[in-house]
Amino acid sequence: MIYMDNAATSWPKPHGVYKAVDKCMKKYGANPGRSGHKMAIEAGNIVLYTRENLGKLFNVSDPFQIIFTCNATDSLNLAIKGTLKEGDHVITTSMEHNSVVRPLKELEKAGVKITFVKANQEGIIDPEDIKKAIKSNTRLIISTHASNVTGTIMPIEHIGTIAKEYGISFLVDAAQTAGLLPIDLARLPIDMLAFPGHKSLLGPQGTGGLYIRDGLSLDPLRQGGTGSQSESLIQPIFMPDRYESGTINTPGIAGLGAGIDYILTKGQKDILIHERMLLQMFLDGLATIQGVTIYGPKDINRRAGVVSINIDEKDSSEMANLLDERYNIATRGGLHCAPLAHNTIGTLKQGTVRFSIGPFTTKREIKKCINAIYQLSR
Ligand SMILES: Cc1ncc(COP(=O)(O)O)c(C=O)c1O
């Protein structure tokens, strides 16, 4: 199988990830932070190791500012619902995934007002449009770091600077970029960063996290056992226990730690260079095929490893099925859980066929994809 669905979840994972999950399950699969026996301590150590690895990758000096969640959706729900209250105003973009849009729509019922700032046809947002939308009750600005439909990288530094100037919290959805693009949280004006562990961070499914800037307090969505202050009937207020109730996904987190090890050892820059080389090759190949529409910016430096296309007026889900059945190529067709983004680029009806590159994608595979698209276009 030629796996071109890395934007949904990355596959394959580095060998070390499988090994770390297996070792955790077999050797010390106890509950971290609860009991005091050797296995529980080892489980606690691996969770700390992964948290520290995330701190290294995102340049966060206190790794306890990063909490573990199940996925990016879980992180976004906490960041959004833990911040916004009745009467608040929130600004976001027309390129967001439903994991931002749906929690907001739910809050709209409870009296939160939303402004969606519209991107252009390439999915690019003008930060000045965000500035113009600010009101006296704007509490939160949310932007995806890169669109999962067009790959467009958003000007998050510029947007964050505006948010900071007005004293508004800034939440970034790094689902398509964490592990791929450099994210320096000591430097960037970001208050909260939501990320999945299972995409470019190369960890297993069921892992994710949320960075919460020091001094920012959210209302937790869940209360329960944390292994700390067991005598208290009240949720602890300190990080990360305030937000990490219940047994966490220790095997998944062990695998995520190994995924980040791979990135740190291989070099994030080299992975990005590899993916961008393939991206350029793919875009150049597609540009020669008649009838193919490519969405998003032409400049590879302005996009993540996601390429959405259409072939004439052909149904995108049907094309994705043919790629799978005839050519053994795994892509995604239809709408990619981001109807506002599809509306922005004019593909709400047709959807798109989305190819997404990963660190283990090869030149040979890209050539085969171009060839398959050429044949389908005829
Ligand atoms: C931009 C974006 N945000 C959020 C998500 C949700 O991520 P998860 O599946 O980890 O909840 C995705 C998933 O594809 C995404 O692409």
The ligand as a Gaussian input file, in Angstrom:
#p B3LYP/6-31G(d) Opt

LIG

0 1
 C       -6.643000      20.897000      11.412000
 C       -7.116000      19.774000      12.287000
 N       -7.585000      20.051000      13.518000
 C       -8.009000      19.086000      14.341000
 C       -7.989000      17.766000      13.972000
 C       -8.471000      16.708000      14.917000
 O       -7.406000      15.896000      15.289000
 P       -7.664000      14.547000      16.112000
 O       -8.093000      13.535000      15.140000
 O       -6.321000      14.244000      16.731000
 O       -8.677000      14.841000      17.134000
 C       -7.543000      17.419000      12.692000
 C       -7.560000      16.007000      12.251000
 O       -7.412000      15.663000      11.129000
 C       -7.077000      18.449000      11.839000
 O       -6.602000      18.168000      10.631000

